[in-house]
């Protein structure tokens, strides 16, 4: 086995791993989990101007 055979083997194995990851990501069993994760950025309640923000509640008593 020379260096080129090793390179070919690593390339083929890398492609198989890549294809496995793509199959896993697009499988139906993962859909609900990924949809929930896609909504996480919009579920943040610490946005500027939000009166229910815990940071504002904590700092409100510190002001004169």
C-alpha positions in Angstrom: 0.0 0.0 0.0 1.5 3.2 -1.1 0.7 6.8 -0.2 -1.9 7.2 -3.0 -3.8 4.2 -1.9 -4.0 5.6 1.6 -5.2 8.9 0.2 -7.9 7.1 -1.8 -9.0 5.2 1.3 -9.2 8.3 3.5 -11.2 10.1 0.8 -13.7 7.2 0.4 -14.1 6.9 4.2 -14.6 10.6 4.5 -17.3 10.6 1.8 -19.1 7.6 3.5 -19.1 9.5 6.9 -20.4 12.7 5.1 -23.2 10.7 3.5 -24.1 9.2 6.8 -24.3 12.6 8.5 -26.5 13.9 5.7 -28.8 10.9 5.9 -29.0 11.3 9.7 -29.8 15.0 9.4 -32.5 14.5 6.9 -34.1 11.5 8.4 -37.7 11.8 9.6 -36.8 10.9 13.3 -34.7 14.1 13.7 -37.3 16.5 12.2 -39.1 17.4 15.5 -35.8 18.0 17.3 -34.4 20.2 14.6 -37.6 22.2 14.3 -37.5 22.9 18.0 -33.9 23.9 17.8 -34.6 26.2 14.9 -37.2 28.2 17.0 -34.8 28.7 20.0 -33.4 32.1 18.8 -36.9 33.5 18.8 -37.8 32.2 22.2 -35.4 34.6 24.0 -37.2 36.7 26.6 -34.1 38.9 27.3 -34.6 41.2 24.3 -34.1 44.9 24.6 -37.3 46.6 25.5 -38.8 43.5 27.1 -40.3 44.5 30.5 -40.2 40.9 31.8 -36.4 40.7 31.5 -34.7 39.4 34.6 -31.8 41.8 34.1 -34.2 44.8 34.4 -35.9 43.4 37.4 -32.5 42.9 39.2 -31.2 46.4 38.3 -34.5 48.2 39.0 -33.9 48.2 42.8 -30.3 49.5 42.4 -31.4 52.9 41.0 -32.2 55.8 43.2 
